[in-house]
Amino acid sequence: MDLQNYPKPAKLEQYQFLKPIVMNNETIDLKLLNYFVATADNLSFTAASERLGIPKSALSKGIAKLESELDSKLFERSSRVVRLSETGLMLYQRATVLLEESNNLINDIKTMQHSVSGRLKIAAPPILGRYIGKHILPKFLQQWPDVTVSLKSSYEYENLFTEGLDLAFRMGKNRDENLIERPLGFSNRVLVASPHYLKQFKKIQHPQDLSQLKSAQFYEQSPTVWTLQCGDATQQVSLPTAFLCGDLLALVNFVEGGMGIAQLPWLLVKDEIKAGKLIHVLPEWLSDELTISLVYREGYNKPNKLAKFLQWVEENKNLFDLRF
């Protein structure tokens, strides 16, 4: 288990004035949760005490008190190894979020909720991330220059809770019902090939004519089928595969090299088509539309930087209509 990517506990002074959280007449001391998260991050009482700047004995007493209050062991200890128990793992995943939200609350109180500043942590698929970096973030940051944006680019659906992300952009169906989803726009894919490659075959006039070509595919799919739509008509096409890759830019380069045809996002290839490097094949036949949306945590006490970004994106939803 990689614990290094979890949010780090804040300085102890930030929790000194907070009263314990009260739930069902029982309390959880945020300072003790901070002790616990630091220990879980390091899986070492010695390293955690050094990081927190407190004696190891004080840390051990704090963890023991928390275990007593929860009536459950949080760590499995031996002479050489410290591991999280099953209860400890569950608490760790929740406590990191709780401490982060507490930290946001403290910062909001200190700034009297007037300042729009700090780091906004977002995630997006690489293709959409590049678009956001060029067309969305510069305009937002011109309005709110004290905000710093951290963008994580990944094809995976990032876990907002464990990654400590404020929000994420998605292309396609949202897979996490625990997140609030805001639809923004749509994207679709088009068929593209190089002029040199297409010259080797008879003119492509119908999806059935594609069978003479080889394809370049994003990741391996079995079987490889493209669904094409033209008005009410639908055609499914399966082509022999020449190239498989998990990098969309590599697929563009491969197709530009004249070795196959690909179905790629219009957003990604429109400039290559305009420049004549790629030919838009069967432009009247398109893929299903993919919904572009953003997601964020339900019940999340939104700091101003996130609230302002959500508001700005909502007011500029037209920038997310990325269809041909």
N, C-alpha and C positions, 0 to 999 in steps of 0.2 A: 504494500500500500504506500503510495506516494503522498506524503503529508506536506510536502514543501509548497504546494500550490495553494494551500488554504490561507485565508486571511490571517495575518499575524496579530497577536494580542496587542492592544494599545498600552500606553504607559500607565502604570498603576495610579498615578495622580489623577487621571481622568475619571476613575471610578470611586475615589475616596468620598466624594460628597453625595453619591447616589445611594438611596436607601435600597435594601434588598427588594427584589421582585416578589410580590405577594400573590399567590395563587391558592385558592381553597384553604385559606388560613395557614398556608405553609410558605416558606420563603426560600429563595435561592439568591445567595450573595454574589453579585457580579464580580467582586474581587476574587472570590474563590473560583468562579468560572474562568477568570483570566489566568489564575494559577494552573487550572486544569488544562486549558488550551495550550499554554506555553509548554507544559510537560508532554502533552500529546504530540505537539509539533516536533519536539526533540527526542521523545521516547527516552529521556534521560533527566533524572531529578537534578543532577549536577549542572548540566547545560542549561536547564530551564531556570534554576536559581540564579545562575550567572547572568542570563538574559534579562531576568526580571530585576536583578540587583537586590536580591534578598537572600538571607541565609538559607541554606538547604534545609535546616531544621524547621524554619518557619514555613517553607514550601510544603514539606512533608506533613506538618500539622494541619495546614490548610486543606490539603488533599484528603487527609483522614477525616477532617470535619465535614467536608462535602460528601464523602462516601457515607458518613454516619447519617447526615441529613437525608440523603437519598436512599439509605438502607440498601446500598448495593456497591460492590467492588467495581471500581472504574479501571483499574490496572491489574494485570497479572505480573507479579514480580518474582524474579529469581536473583541469584547472586550476580548474574551477568546480563540478564535481559529484562527489559520492561516492555510489556505489550498492552494494548488496549483490550479490555474485556468486551464482550458483546454489548453490554450496557454502555461502556465507555465510548465505543464507536458510535452508537446512536447519539449519545450526548454531545460528542465532538462535532458531529455534522450539524446539530441544532445550535450548539453554543457559539460556533464561529459566526453564524448568521446573527444570533442575538447580540453578541459583542459588537459586531459591525454596525448593526442598527442602533445600538446604544451609543456608539461613537458618533454616528451621524446625528443622533439627537443632541448630544453634547455640543457638537460643532454648530448645529442649528441654533441652540440656545445662546452660544457665545457670540454668534454673528447677528442675533436678534432676527434671524430669518430674512435679512435684507440683502445679504451678499450672495451672488451667483458665482461661485468659484469652486476650486478643487478639481480632483481628477474624476472624470466620467469614464467608467470602464464598460466597453461595449464589445460585442463579437458579431461577426458576419462571415458568410461564405466568401472565399477569396475574390470571386468575380464581382460580387455586390460590394465587398469591402473596398475594392479599387474605385468603384463608382462613387461610393459614399465619401471616400477620401478626396475625390476630385470635385464633386458637385454639391455635396451636402455639408460636410464639416467646415470648409472654409467660410461659407456663408453664415453658418451658426456662430462660429468663433469670431467673426467680425462684429457680431452683435454682443457676444459675451466673451470678451478677450481674457478674462481671468480664469476661464475654464480650461483645463488640460484634458485632452481625450486620449485614452489608451484603447487601441483597436486590436482585438485578437482575431486573426484571420484563420479560419479552419473550415473544412468541409463537414466536420462532425457537428452534431447538435450539442453545444456546450451546456453544462449544468450550471445554471446561474447561481445556485445556492453554494455549491462546493467551490466554484471558481471565483466567487465574490464579484460577479458581474452585475452591473446596474441594469443592462438590457441587452437583447440580442436581436439581430435581424434574421429573418428566416425566408427561405424560398421553398414553397411547398407547404404541406400540411403540418400544423403544430402537433408535436408528439407528446407534449407534457400538459395535462389538464390542470396542473397546479399553477400554471402561469396565465397571466392576463394577456390576451392577444389583441392587437390592433391591426386590422388589414390596411394596407397602404396602396397597393397597386398590383400590377401583373407583369409577368415576363413570359416570353415564349421562345421556342427554338426554331431555327431555319436550316435548310439543307445548303451546304456550301462545298465547293470543290474548286481547284485551281483551273484556270483556262487551259493550261497545258494538258492536264489530266483529261478534261472533257473532250478535247480534240481527238482523243484516241477511240471514241465511241460514237455511235449514232446519236442524233439529237435526242435529249431527254424531254419527252412531251407528256408523260404520264407516270405515276408511281411504279407501274409495272415495268417501265423501261430501266428502272434503277437496278434490276437484277443482274445486269452486265457489269456493275461496278463493285469494287471492294470498299469496305467501310472502316472508319476509325471510330473507336468507341471509348466512352468514358467509363472506366472500370469494366470488369468482365461481367457479362450478363449471359445467361443461358436459358432459353435461346435469346438471341439478339433480335428484337423486333422494334421497329419504329412505327408509331401510330400517326398517320397524317390525316388532316381534315381540310376539306374544301367545301365551305357552306355546310350542307347537310350530309355530304358524302364523306365516308371514312375508308381509308385504306391502311392495311398493315403490311409492312415490308420487312423482309428478313434478308440481310445481305451477308456474304462471306466477310470475315473480319481480317483486316491487314494489320491493325495496330490497336492495342489496348493501353490506356494510360489513365492515371488518377489526377493528371494535371491538365486543365483545359487549355492553357497556353501552349503546352506541348502538342496537344491535338491540333491547334490552329497552325502551328509551325509545320507539323507533319502534312496537313492537307495543303498548305501553301507549297510544300515541296513536291506536290504532284503525284501522290501515291494513294489517294483514296478520297472518298466523300464522307462528310460528317454532319451530324445534326447538332448544332451548337447554339447557345443563347444569342439572340439578335444583339443584345447589348455588347457581347464580346466581339462580334465579327462585322458589325455595321461599318466601321471605319475601313477595314480591309476590303469590303465590298465596294465602298465608295472609291477607294484608291485603285481598284481593278486587280488587286492581288487575289481575290476570290470571286467566284461567280455564285450568285444566289440562284440555286437550282429550284425549279418549280415553285416560284414565289407565291403562287396561289394556294399551295399546300403547306399547312402549318401544323405545329405540334399542339397538344393540349396546353392551355395556359397554366402557369404556375403562380400561385398567390404570393405576393411579397408582403410580409408583415413584420411587426416588431413585437417582442414579448418581454414582460417584466414580471417581477414577483408579486403575487397576490398578497394584499395586506401590508405591503412594504411601505414603511415610513419614508416617503420620497424626499431626498434632499432637494434643495432648490435647483441645483444644476440639472438633475434628472427631470424635474417637473418642467423646467423651461425647455429642455431638449424635446420632451414629449409634445409640448405645446407647439414648438417650432415645426417639428415634423408633421404634426396634424395640419398645420396651416399651409404646408407645402407638399401635400400628398401628390400633387400633379407631377412632381419630379420622379415619382416611382411608377409611372406608366411606361414600362420599358419593353413594350410589345412592338413587333413589326407592323 
